[in-house]
Amino acid sequence: MDQKPNPKRRFRLFNSSGKSKIHSDTEQHPAEASFAQPLYSSPYPADPATRPASSRSRSPATHWPGRDLVHARVAEPVDPGYTTPYADHGIPVEAYDAGLYMRSQSLDASAGSTARRLIIGIDFVPTVVYYNEKQRVVGWGLESGDALGPSGYPKPGIHKVEWFKMHLLSRSESYLDTSRLPPLPPGKSAIDVAADYLFQLRRAMCVQLKKSLGETIFTCEKTNIHYFLTVPAIWDETAKAATRAAAVRAGFLPFKDHSRLTLVAEPEAAAMFSITSRILDLQIHDAVLVVDCGGGTVDLIAYKVEDKDSFKLTECTAGSGDCCGSTAVNRNFSILLRGRISKMKLHEGSRIVSKVHMKCVHDFETRIKADFRNNGNTWAIDVGLDKDYPEAGIVEGYMMFTDGEILECFEPVVERVTELVRNQVIDILSENRRLQNVLVVGGFGASEYLFSRIRDNVPVQFQPGVIRPMDAISAIVKGAVAAGISASLVTARISRKHYLMATVQAFREGYHKELYRIPSPDGNDRCKNTCQIVLAKGQRITIGEPVRISFYRHVAQGSSLIYNDILYTCEKDVCPEYTTNKDIKALVTLTSDLSTKNLEEDFQSIVTPQGTFYKVYFEIYLTLDGSEFKAEIFCQGDVMGRCVAKFE
């Protein structure tokens, strides 16, 4: 018969000498003293007991993994005669597991700003949503509602969905095989689940804003809200489009092309925060490598200083990353734990099994993962049992784990992270750049073991420059708000892949494949499926400058003026010649509608033995600078609107 764990017998930490100390909930673990970090700024005293009741929040150390961060500021024009009730002080707002921080910020009057904006940054990190049998949300984040039973496990008929953000990204060559992710509910897509989560987040945020600002002010200001949603830098155009679609469904925007939502790459937001808060002291031509270690992904981007006065940055290497965040460590521990629990020889639905699993997972995520340093400790988790299960490592109510076992959970993930870091450092040095700092941010970046491994994997002369801000977890979301208040510091990026279109070229005998030979109205044979690169991998892209693609078609009388063209990508260094190659992937189908033009009147005709044809020329301007994908149509100097983009 199991007993409830004693609240004073929280956990036992063993050191290499075999001595141990039992810590109660009222004691602070030595490692926690240096690790725990505030997730948001507050004007209230540090002691929770002295804060107003509405301002108290859960301990950052207790809920370190999987945080949902929201950061807000009010940006308003410079006008000495205009004030608001919240213009001169910070207002902390807590929305469930979200730290929300608001402060007014004046915009430069020279920028031409005439209206205030409430700027809200959201760090969209992997979390959890609970559905009932009718596919309705019954819990999310820490608000589990009626979703969980006494054991802490979902009740019968409740579907728990975790790490759903990773379903938005599909990369077969990634460290994370998306087929291994927890399944989505039947009939729900990744966009559906993300929208359900964002809806709950938006609703909680609005409730807290109303309390802090007052109903009247909130009602007046809600149409001025501009959201800056952070996304991993490895998010491709498809994942970004899916994220925006989820935000629209969640009610953040009235329609998908609305300008009040901006997606910000997480490393770029971290760089914005670190520079505006003066954590980095960079000189002209210095390089900084940002390593954003989150729950699902790890992103790396290296920036160089182009202009010290205006502090403009450009990417100096192509960014890299993978799905090797802290959730991969969680999965490894879960595999280890299931193996241990199976040795208890209890049936899977046992209340004891559920209790042990819940307690071990919770303690690993909230304590062990953060404190682990690979220094020979033995880790003991209080599972609250009277009976010993020595085969499962449960003695005197504690399940024991060696440092080596915990290391095995970390090592394959950390090895991938350090490999990415080493490759970026090599690329930076090959460009003859001066590496000044390696900036480690993100929730997983707060891990002491990961941070030390990153530091040890850069050349010795650069190790003093490996740094981590005190608020590494909230640096990204605060950087997103900084991006909203001021113009982005980044002026150019490096393309991570080739972008190309399928073209029809003049057929070259002995060179092109006969399989792709096609006739042409002018009597000259053509070769289909040939590649035309519109943006090469490694090519520098200036922010705001679109890529222009010119199209030319011979069109018969009576033909439609609506055309479909596919934009392809290739991540190989050398792009194959034909779009049918397996290394070339279809990214998006672009539908160009020129039907407002008159075929016979607006385009030049040519007469051939096969009949009369018309030369239809038009251009598509693509936004491929790392921001959100856009495709605009121009024909004969007229703006024809945006292409309809259907992502694969």
N, C-alpha and C positions, 0 to 999 in steps of 0.2 A: 504494500500500500504506500503510495507516494504522498509526501507531505508538501505543504506550501513552503517555498524557500523563505528562510529567515531574511527579513529586509536588512538586517545588520550583517548578513553573511553574503556580501555582494559578489566578491571574487577573491581569488588568491593568486598572487604572482610569485612564481618561483624563480630564483636566480641560479646562476651556474654553480653556486656552492651548495645548492640543495636547500638553503634556508628560504623561508617563506614569511610573508606577512599578509594577514587578512585585512582587507579594506572594507569598511562599511560604506553605505550610501552617503554618510555624512562626512566621509574622509575624501581627500583628493588624491588621486593616483599621482605619483611623482611625475610621470610623463605627461599627464594631462595639464599640469601647471604651465609647461612650456608650449604645449601643442594647441590648447584651446584658443580660438581666435574670435573676436567679435565679427558678426556678419553684417552689421550695419551700424552707422553712427547714431548716437542718441544724446540729447541734451540732459537726460536723466542720469542720476548717480549710478555707478557701476553695481552697487549692491541691490539685487532685485527686491529685497524687503523694503527698501526705501523708495522704490519707484511707485508711481500710481498703478493701481491694479490693471488698468487697461493697457499699460505699457510693458507688462512682464511677458517674457517669451521663454520658450524652451531653451535649454542649454545648447550652444553651438556644438560642443563636444559630443553631446548625447546624440545629435542627429546629423553628424558630419556627412554621411554619404547621401547622395540623391537629393540635394536641396534645390528648391525652386526659389530663385531669387528675383525679386522685383525691386527696382530702384527708380525713384521718380524725382523730378525737379520741375519747378515752374519757371519757364523762360519768358521774360517779358521785355518790351522795348524800354529804352531809357527815357523816362518821363518823370521829372522830379515832382510833378503835381499829381501823380497817380499812385495810389497805394492799394494794397489789398490786406485783408486780415492775416494773411500768411506770408507777407512779403519779406519779413526780416528775421525769421527764425525757422529752425528745422522742426518738422513735425514727424515723429516716428509713427508708422502705421504697421500693424502686424496682421498679415492675412495667412492664417493657418501656418504652413511650413514655409512661409515666404517672408523675408525681411524686406520691408518697403520703407524707403527713406525719402522725404520730400524737403526740398529747399528751393526758395526762389533764386533765380539767376538772371541777371540782366543781359540782353543781347546787345551787341554793338549797334548803335544807332546808324552808323555808316553802312551797315549791311542792308538797310532799307526795311527793317522789320517794323511792322505796324500793328501787330497783334501778339498777345501772349499765347504761349503754347504750354500745355502741361505735358512734359516729356517723361515717358515711362519706359524704362529699360526692363526687359524680361530675359532672364537666363533660363531657357527652356531645356531642362535637364531630364534624364530618364527618371520616371517615377511610376506611380501605380494608379490604376483605375479599377473599381469593382463593379461588375454588372450582375444583375439578377437574371432569372430565366427569360424575362421579357426584354432583355438587352437594354435595360434602363440602368443608369448610373446610381449606385446606392452608396458609394464611398469613393474617395480619392485622396491621395497624399496621406496625411495623418488623420484625416477626417473619415474614419472607416464606417461611421454610422452603425447601421445594423448589419454590416457585411461580415463581421467577424464573430465567431463564437467564443466561449470562455477560454478555449485553448489558444486563441490568437490566430487560428486558421480560419479561412473563409467557411461560412456556413454551407450546408448542402444547397446546391443550385446556384451558388455565387461563383462567378468567374473572375479571378484576379489576373489582371494584365499588367505586366511590367516591361520596361525597356522598349516600349512601343515606338519610341522615336527612331530606333534603329531600323524598324521596318520601312521607314521612308527611304532608306538608302539601300540599294542593292548592288553589291560589288562582289562578284564571285572570287576575285583574287584577294579579297580582304582577309585579315587575320581572323575576323569573325565571320563564320558561315551563318548567314541570316536564317538558314533553315533550322539552326539550333536555338533560335530565340523562342521564348514562350509563345504559344500560338495565340492568334487573335480570336476574339469571339466569333462564332458562326455568323456569317452575313455582315461582318464588320470589316472594313478596310483599315489600313494604317491611317489614312486621312480621317476616317470616321472617329477612331479612337483618339487621335491627337486633337481633333475638334472637340470631343467630349471633355477631354482634360482641360483644354484652353478655355472652354466655356465655364467650367467650374472655377478656374483661376480668375477669369475676368469677373465673374459674379462676386467672388470673395473680395477681390480688389475693389470693386465698386462699393461694396458694403463698407469697407474700411475707409475709403476716401470720403464717403458721405459722412461718416462719424467724425473724421478729422477736419474736413473742410466745412461741413454743414450742408444740408440738403440744397439750400439756395445756391451757394457758390458752386457746388458740384454740378447742378443742373445747368448753370450758365457756362461752365468750363468744359463740360464733357465733349462738346464738338470740337474743342481745341486740343484734345489729347492726341499726341503723336507717339506711337509705339515704336520702340526699337527692340526688335526681337533678335537675340543672338543665336547663331547657328554654327555648327562646326565648319571649319574651313574646307574640309574634304567634301562638304555638301555640294553635289553637282547641281546643274540647272534643274534637273527633274526633282530632286529633293527640296530645293528652294521653292519651286512651284507648288509642290505638295504642302509645304509648310504654310505658304500664303493661303492656299485653298482651305486649310484647316482653320486658320485665323479668321477667314471670312465666315465659314460655317459657325464658328464660335461667337460671332457677333462683334468682333473687333472692328470690322469694316463693313460698309454696306455693299461693296462690290470689289472684285479682286484687284482691279487696277487703281484703287483709291490710294492717294499719296500719303495717308496718315499712318502707314506701316512701312518701316524700313528694316530689312534684314542686314545684320552686321556680323561679319566673321568674328568668331570669338578671339583669335589671336590679335586681330586688329583692335578690337575693343580693349583687350588687355594692354596693348601698346599705348592706346590713347590714355588709359587711366594712369599708367606708370609715368608717362611723360608729363601729363598735366598735373600730376601730384608730385612731380620732381623726384621720383624714385630713381630715375635714370638720369645720368649726366653725360650726354653724348655730344661729341664734337663733329665737325664736318667730316664726312666719309667714314665715320665709325659705323660698325654694324652691330645689331643686337638680334639674337635669336630668341624668339618667343616660343616657349613650349607649353601649350595649353593641354593639361591632362585632366580630362573630365570623366564623367561616369561611363559614357559609351565610347567616346573617341579621344584620340590624342592628335593634336594638330601642331605643326611646326611651320613657322614662316620667319624668314630672316629679312630684316629691314636695314637699309643704310640711310644715313642722313645726307640729304642733297643740299639743303639750305638751312643753315644754323639760325639765321635771323627769324625766318617765318616757321622754322622747324618743320620742313617738309620731308617726308620719308618716301622711299620707293622700295619695292621688293628687290632684293639683290640675288635671290635664288628662287627657283620654283618651289612653292610650298609642298609639303608632304604631310602624311598622316595615315592613320589606320584606326580600325575599330578595336582598340586595345586599351580601353579605359578601365576604371575600377570595377565595373560590372563583370568583366572577364575574371578578375580575382575572386569575386563573389561566386561565380559559377564553379571555379576550381575548388573553393572551399565547400560548396554544396555537394560536389562529387565525393570529396573526402568524408564529409559528414554522413552522407547516405551509406557509405561503406561501413562506417563505425556503427551506425544505428542498426544496420542489418545483423550485426553480431549480437544484438540484444535478443534476437530470436523472438520478437513480438510481432503480432500481425500488424499490417501497415496502417490500419485504421485505429490503432490503439491510442488512447488518450495520452499515455506516457510517451509514445513515439512522437506525437504532435508537440507535446510540451518540451521534450528534449530538443527537437529540431528548431522550434521557435526560439528558445532561449539561446541556443548556440549561434544561430544566424544573427540574432539581435546583438549578442555580445561581440561577435566577430566584426560586424559592420560598424558598431558604435565605439569599440574600444581597441580590439586587437589590430584591425587593419590600419588604424591611425598610429598606434604606438609601436608597431613592429619595427625592429631595427636589426634583426639577425645578430643578436648579441648573446645567444646561448640561453635565453629564458625558456622556461616551461610555462605554458599557458593553461590556466585552470578556469573553467566556466562553470558557475553554479547552476546546475540543472534541477536542484531542489528535490532529489530523490533520497529515500532512506535506504533502498536496496542497492547493493553494489552490482555492477555489471563489468567485471574486470576485463572480459574479452572485448568489450566496447570502450575500455579506457575510463569507465566511470567508477570512482572510488570515493567514499565518504561524501557523496553528493556532488562531486565535481567530475566533469569530463575533461581529461587532460590531453593537451596537444603539445608536441615537442616543437622547438624552434624550426627544426628541419621540416616538419610537416607543413608549418605555416609558410616556410620559404618556398616549398614546392607549389603552393597556391600563387605566390607572387612571381616566381622566377620566369616562367614562359612569357608572361605579360610584360614584366619589366625588361626582359631581354629584347623584346620587340621595340619597346620605347627607346632604349639606349641605342639600338641599331639605327633608328630614325635620327636620333641626335647625332651620332657619329657621322652619318651620311651628310647631314646638313652642314656640320662643321667642315667636313672635307670640301663640300661645294663652296662654302664661303671663302675658305683659304685659297681654293683654286682660282677664285675671282680676285685674288690679291686684296681682299678686304680686311680691315682691322676689326677683329671680333672683340668688342668691348664688354658685352654682357650676354649671359644666357638667362633669360627671365622665365621662371617656372611659375605657372599660375594654374588655377582650377582646383576643384575639390580633390581629385586624386593627387594633384601636385602638393597638397598638404601632407601627404604621407612622408614620414621621415626616411623610410627605407628607399622609396623611389627617388626622393630628392638627393640623397647621398649617392645613389647609383648613377644618376645623371651627372652629378658633379665629378664622380670618379671616371666617367667615360669621355670627358673632354680633355685635351692636352693640358699638362700641368700648368703651363703659363696662363691658361684661361680660367683655371678653377676658382681663383678668388673672385672672378666676375660672375660666377653662377649665383644668382640671388633669387629670393622669393619674397614678395611683399607680405607684410604682416596679415593683411586681409586678402590672401591669395584666392580665397573662395569667391569673394564678392567683387574682386577686381574687374572681372569681365562685365558684370551687369552695370557697374558704375562707369566703366569705359563706354558702354553703350549709350548711357545718358550723356556723357561728355561728347560723344559723336553727334548727339542731337542738338547740343547747345552750341557747339562750334563746328566749323567745317572739318572734314576728315583731314588728318595729317598725311594720309597716304595718297600719293599722286600717280603712282604707276605700279602695275603688278606684272608678274611673269606668268605666261600661259602654262598650265600644267599638262596640256595635251594638244594634239592637232584637232582643228575643226575643219571640216571639208564638205564639199558638195559633190554629188554625182554629176558628171558632165558627159556630153557627147562630143567627141573629138574627131577630126579627120582621120580616117582609117589609114594606118601605115602598114603596108605589106611587109610581112616577116617580123613585125614587131608586136602588133596587137593580136589578141586572140581571135581566131575566126569565129569562135562561139559568140562573140559580142559584136560582129559586123551587122550593120543595119543600113538599109537604103535611105537616101535623103531626097527631098523634092528637087534639089538642084542637080541631081544626077551623080553626086559624089558620095561614096559610101562613108559612113561614120562608125565610130566605135563607142558603144554605150558602156556604162558602169565604170568609167574612168574617174579618177579622183582629181579634184582641184582643191588644194589647201587654201583656205581663206585666212587662217590664223595658225601659225606653226607652234609646235611645242617649244617652250623656252623663249618665245618671242616676247618682247616688252610691250605692254599695253598701257597707254595713257588713260587714266580714269576720265570717263566722259566722252571719249572719242570712239564712235561706233565703227564697226567693220562694214565696208560697203561691198555688196555682191551685185554684179550686173547680170541680168538674165536676157536672153534673146531666143525667141521662138519663131518658127515658120508656122503660121496658123491658117487653116483653110476657112473659106467663107462659111458663116453660120456657126463657127466653133464658139465654145464657151470661153469667157475671159476670166475664169476662176481656175487657178493652178495650184497644184500640190507639189512641194519640193521637200526633200528630206535633208536635214543637216546631220552629218555623221561626226563621230569623234574617234580618235585613236590615241592610246596612251603609250604606244611604242615610240622609241626614239626615231626610227625610220618608218615612215608611213608606207604601207603597201600601195600598189598601183591601182588596184580595183576595189570598189566598194563591197564586192562579194567576199573579200577576205575575212576570215573569222576574227581578226584583230580589230576590225572596224565595226563600230557599234552605231546603230541608228539612235540619235538623241531625240529629235523632235521633227514632226511633220508640220511644215509651214504652209498655210493656205492663204494665197494672195488673191484678193478679189478686185479685179479691174473692171467689173461689169458696169460701172458708171461711165466708162469710155465707150465710144462707138468704133467698132472694129473697122468698118469701111471708111469712116471719115477721119479717124484720129491716127491711123497707122498706114505706113507706106505699103503699097501692093507690089507684087511681082507676079508676072505671068510665066508659067512653065508648061511643058507638055502635059503635066499632070493636072493643070488647072491654075486658078488664081490663088495666091497665098499672100498673107500679110505679115510684115515684120513687126513683131510685138517686142518692144524693149521696156524693161522696167528695172528698178533697183530695190533691194532690201537692205536696210541698215540694221545691223545686229549689234546689240549690247553684249559684249563678251569680255568685259573688263573685270569680272569677278563679282560684280553686283548682280542684281536679278536680271534674268534674261528678258530682252525685249526685241521685237522685230517690227520695223516700220517700213511701209511700202511707199515708194516714190515712182511716179510715172509721168514723163514729159514735164517735169518740174512741179507737178502737183503732188501734195501729200494725200495718199489714198487711205491712210489709217494704219492700224496695226494688223499684222498677220494673225490669223487664228493659229495658236500653237498647241499642238497635241503631242505631249511627251510620250515616249515609248514606255 
